[in-house]
Amino acid sequence: LREAHEACAHRVDATERALDAEATEDEACRGAYGADKWTRPPSSALSRNLRDKISAYRQNLAQAFRSDESLRARVTDASEGVLRLLEPESMAAATPALRAPMVSTSDGDVLAELRAAVSDLEAIGAERAGIEATAKAIKERDNIMAKVMAAENPDAHEALFERELAKYDEVRAAVANNVSSQADVLARLRREHETFMRAYDVDGWRAASAIHVEATRDALAHYRELASGIERGTTFYAGFAAATAQLLEESEAWVETRRREKAQLEAAVAQRAQLLEES
């Protein structure tokens, strides 16, 4: 932004210097030839519109400079303060982490016990899947309807049903044992989880993480605000650069036209003077 500001200021200065130089030339000729001979309007009167633009642009530059300096100071303060949190090294150092207990507990390795409980629960799940597969295989091999139709004595049906259901006794026992084991492991998992939460101060870690997240969000919001300010400044100077370049171009064209007129008027004055001498 500083370089853009200086470039715009340089063009405004160049514009004013061009007008001043032409005005000085005009006044010098007026003084040399006299107002009766140097009859064209003074440059100060004809360049008023251009000089008004120069004055307005200088005011814009002064206001932009104050805004730029304020933004620059805020960026400097933030770079040495809140924005440091967004640097990779600072972010890694400030991010809370679960810490192993400083003093070993009487229950042994808390994390190992918790992992063992989870592993046992997964094993029970796999066992349950095997039981379900066994039950499905027995059911697929079951053809009790054909046996019922083949039995001549209806009184024998009850005994038949009992024999057929007995095939599922092992599966039922396995299911009951699996459910009981699962309940035991879940209870153990809850105990180990509670022990882990206390030993590793998980609640404290969550609180510290919440504070860290909030600080990071604030830093990001501050960064976006500063970035938006820089973007607005860049957009302003892009448009202002075009405006000052156009003003300089218009002024240089006006000065060139005035100098051509000056040369023509000087030639006319010299011609009149020569005619007077000859007469």
N, C-alpha and C positions, 0 to 999 in steps of 0.2 A: 504494500500500500504506500509506503514511503517513496519508493521509486516512481510509482504512478503519480503521486502528488507532485513530486519534483518535476516530472515531465510536463504535467499540465501547467504548473506555475511557470516553467521556462517558456512555454508557448505564449502565455499571457504576457510575460515580460517582453518577449520578442515583439509581440503585437504592439505594445505600448511604445517600445523603442522606435519601431518603424514609424508610427504616427508622430512621435516627438521629433524625429529627424526630419520628416517632411514638413512639419509645422515650423521648425527652426529655419529650414530653407526658404519657406514661404515668407516668413517675417523678415529674413535677411534681404530678400528681393524687394519687399515692400519698403524697407528702410533705405535701400540703395537707390531705387527708382522713384520713390515717393508715391503716396497714396493716389495721386492724380493719374499717374502712369500705370501703377500696378493695381489694376481695377478689379481683379477677380476676388471673390469672397475669401475671407480668411479661412485657413484650415481648421481653426478651432471651432468655427461655426458648422462647417460641413462634416466634421468627424465626430460630432456630439453623439450620434447613435452608436458608433463603434466604441467610443470611450465609456458610454453608459454600460455597454456589455462588459467592457473590461472591469469596470467598478463592480458590477454584479458578480462576475466570475471570481474576483478577488474575495468578495464576501463569502461566496460558496467555498472557496479554497480555505478560508480562515475557519469556517464552521467545520469543514471536513477534517482540517488539521486537528482541531480540538477533539473531534470524535475519534480520529485515528490514535491520538495520544492516549485517550482514555481506554480505548480497546487494547492498545499496546501495553499499557500498565496492567490491565486486567490479565492479559495473556502471560505477562512476566510473573505476576503474583501467582497465577494458577499453575504455571510451569514449575515453580519452586514449592508449590503446596499441593492443592487438591489433585492436580493432574498427574502427580507422581504416582498416585495409587494405580493409575492405568498402565504404568510401565510394566512389562512382563515380569521383571525381577521383583518389583514391589508387590505386584499382584500375587505372585507365588508366595512371597514372604508373609503377606498379610492374610492370606486365606486360612481360616481356622482348620485344624486337622484333629482327628481323633487321636488321643495320646494313650499309650499303654499305661496302666497304673504304675506309679513310682515304686510302690511296695507290693510285693506278691501277696495274693490272698491265700487263706488257708485251704481254699477249695481247689487250688492248683491253677492251671492255665485256663482263664475264663474263656478266652477266644477258642481254644482247642475244644473245650467242653461244649460250647455252643455249636461249633462246626460238627462235632460228633453227633449231637442231637439232631441236627438237620440231616446228616447223612443217614442216621437210623430211620428218620421219617421217610426219606426217599426210598430206603430199602423196604419198608413196610408197604409203600405204594407199589413198588415192583412186585412184592409178594401178592398183593391184592389182585394185581393184573393177572398173575399166574393162576390164582384161585378162580377168577372169572373165566379164564380160558379152559380150565378143567371142567367147571360146571357146564360150560357151553358144549364141550366135547361129549359129556355124559348125556346131555339132553339130545344131542344129534343122534346118538346111538340108541336112544330110548325108542321102543316100539310097543308101548303098553297097549295101544288100541288093538293091535293084532292079537295080543295075548288075551285081552278081555273077550274078544269075539270068539277065540278058540276055546275058552272055558265053557264047559257044558253046564256046570252047576253054578248058578248065580251066587250061591252062598260063599263060593270060593273067591269072589271078587275082592272082598275086604282083605283077605290074606295076601292076595296078589298085589294089591295096592301097598300094603305094608312092606312086602319084599322089594317092590320097585322103589319106594321112597327111601329104603335103607341104603340104596346105592349112593344117596346124597349125604349120608351121615358124616363121612369124612370131610366133605365140602363144607357142611354146616359148622362142624367143629373148627375147621380151618378159618372160616369167616369169623366165628366168635373169638378165636384166639387173635386174629388179625386186628379186630376192632379193639380188643382189650389192650393189645400191644400199642396200638395207635394212641389210645387214651393215655397210656403211661408215658409214651414218648412226648406227646403234646404237653402234658403236665411238666415233664422234665424240661422241655424246650422253653416253656413259660418261665420256669425258675431260672434257667441259665440266661434267658434274655434279660430278666430283671437284674440278675447279678452283673451281666455285661453292661447294662445301662448305668448302674451305679459305679462300677469299676472304671469305666471309660468316661464318666461324666457326660453322657450323651446329651442330656438337657442343657448343660453348660455349653457344649459344642453347638447345639442348635441355636441357642441365644446369641453366641458369638457370630455364628454364620449369618443370622438375621441382621445383626448390626453391620457386618461386612457387606452384605448384599445392599443394604440401604446406602452405605457410604459409597459403594461402587455406582449405584444408580445416580446418586447426587453428582458424583464426578463425571459420569457420562452426560448428564443433563447440562452440567457446566461446560463441558467440552462442546456439546452441540450448540449451546448458546454462543460461545466464542466463535465456533466455526461459522455459524449463521451470520455473525457480525462481520467476519472477514469476507464472507461471500457477498454480503450486501455492499461492503466497501469496494470489492472488486467490480461488482456490477456498476456501481456509481462511477468509478473512474473509467470504466470502458466507455460509458456514454459521454462522460465529461471530456475525455480525451478527444473524442470525435468532435464535440462542440468547440473546444479550444483550437483544434486543428482547422476547423472551418472558419472560425473567427480570424485566425492568423492569415489564412488564404484570402479571405475577403479584404482584410486590411492591406495586405501586400498588393492586391490587385488595385485597390483604391489609391494607394500611394503611387503605384506605377502610372495610373491614369493622371493623377495630379502632376507628376513630374513631366509627363508628355505635354500637358497643358502649360506647365511652367516654361518648358523649352519653346513652345510656340509663342507664348506671350513675350518672352525675352527677345525672340526674333522680331516680333512685331514692334516692340519698343525701340529696338535698335534701328529698325527700318525707318520708323517715324523720326528718330533723331537724325538719321543720315539725310532724310528728305529736308528737314529743317535747315541743316547745315548747307545743303546744296542750294536751297532757296535764298 
